[in-house]
Amino acid sequence: MTQDLIDALRAADAVRFGEFELAHGGTSDYYVDKYLFETDPRCLSLIAEAFADRLEPDDKLGGVALGGVPLAAATSVAADVPYVIARKQRKDYGTANLVEGRLEDGERVVVLEDIVTTGTSLVEAVQALRDAGATVERALVVVDRQEGGREHVEAAGLEMDALVTAEALLADRDRDDEA
């Protein structure tokens, strides 16, 4: 599955090599474009199937806005389970909720996220879900950049399962360079 997903990410041009500035202010010699892989039917299907396979019977999904929402929607359909959306900040209009959708107190939510670098946005979303009454112990992510995010997420009391790691992406790149 890992290589199939890496191949699909490449086919969607979602993995790029060069010099990139990241959201947390650091730089990297590769970039994974979540908008390209989340709008590609093949990538989204592979991700949804892989996430669905990792769910327990009573799990509800939580998508971290913005990138986790299409992942949660696709996985919701693939696994036939409902989902909620965790916002990064409260809106000043409408319901002004940090968590959108139906969430019962004590419900077990598995959070879905696209890419984890530092893990900060994932941890903030988990806190919003917990504050809303959810029990959150697991996060499923597409790509772990292996830059300290896993440790930050685990320190917040979460088990994190990544479909692809930076190591796998970079090993694949090294094979391509040798060809």
N, C-alpha and C positions, 0 to 999 in steps of 0.2 A: 504493500500500500504506500509506503513512504516514497519509493522511487516513482510509482505511478503519479503521486501528487506532485512531486518535484518536476516530473516531465510535463504535467498539465500546467503547472505554474510557469514553466519556461515557454510552453507553447502559447500561453496567454500574454507573453512578454511581461509578466509580473515580477520577474527577478532580473535586476539590472546591475551591472558592474560599472564602477567609476568612482567619483568622489561625491558623496551626498551628505547634507546636513540633516540630522535627525531631530525629531520633535523636542527631545530633552536637551538639545544644544550641542551634542557631540557630533562627530563625523564618522562616516563609514565608507568602506570601499565597495559595499553592495547595498542594494535597496530592494525591499519587497513591497510592491505597490498593491496595497489591499484593495484599492478601487478597481484595479484590473482583474484581480482574481475573484473578487466578490461579484463582479458583473459578467463573468464568464460562466456559461452554463456547465461546462465540463468540470471546471474547478469546483464550483459551488456544489455540484452533485457529489463529487468525490468527498468533499469536506462534510457535507450533510450525512452521507452514508457512514463515514468513519465516526462522526460524533454520535449518531444514532446507535451505533454498535456499542458505544461506551456508556450508555445510559442504563440506569436501574429502573424497574417498573414504576416506581412512584415519583420519579424525578420530574420537575418542571424546569423549563429552560429560562435563562436570563441572558438577554443580549445587551452588551455594553454599547450605548450610543456613541458613535454612529456605526462603526465597523462591525460590531457584534450583532446588529439588528438583522441584516440579510442572512447571516449565519444562523441566527436563532429561527428566523422565518423558514428557511430551507430545511433545517433540522426538525422543526416542528412538523412540517409536512411529511418528511421522511420517516419520523418516529411516531407520528400521530400523538404528539404531546403538546400541551399549550406552552406559551412563553410570555414573559414580561420583558419590558424594556427598562433598563437602568440609565437614567440621564446623568450627565456629568455635573449639570447644575440646574437648579430650579428655574422654570420659566415664570415670568411675571404675569402671565395670563392663563386662561383656561383653568384647569384643576390645580396648577402649580405643583404637581406631584413630581418627586424624584423618580418614582417607580410607576410606570404606566402599564395598565393591564390588570387582570384579576390576580390578586395575591392574598391567600388566606394566612393568618397568623400561624407560624410554625411550619409552613410548607417548605419542603426541601427543594432548593433551587441549585441547578448546576449552571454556572456562568460560562458563557461562550465569548471568546475574544479572538480577534484576528492575529495580532502580533504583540508579543511581550518583549520589551527591551528592559525598562527599569521596573515594570510592573505597577507603577503608580496609578494609572487610570483604572486598571483592573481592581486593585485594592480599594480605591475610592468607590467604585461601583458596587463591590461586595459590601462595603460598609453601608451604602445607601439601602441595599437590599436587606441587610441585617436590621438596620434601623426601622425598616418597614415591616419587620416581623418574620422575614424569611430565615430559614436555616441554610446557611451556605458553607459547604465543606470542600467542594470540588470546583475546579475550573478546567475547561477544555479550550486549548488554544491551537491555532493553525501553525504559527511559527514562533518558536522560542529562539530569540537572537543570542541567548546565552551570555547576557551582559549584566547579570545580577538580578534580573527580574524574577527568576524562579525562587531565589532566596528571599526576596522581598515578599512574594506571594505566600510562600510557605511560612514566613514569620507572622503573617496575618492569619494563620490557622487554616490554610487551604492546601489541598493536594492539587498539583497542577500536572496535567497530561497534555503534552504537545504532539501534534501530528508530525511536525518536521522541526529539526533543530538547525541552527546555523552551521554546525559541523557537517550535517548531511548536505546542506545546500552548497557549502564551500568545497566539500569533497567532490561533488558532482561537477563543479566549475573546474576543479583541477583536472578531472578526466577529460573535459571538453578541451582544455588548453593543450593537452598532450596529443589530441587527435589531429 
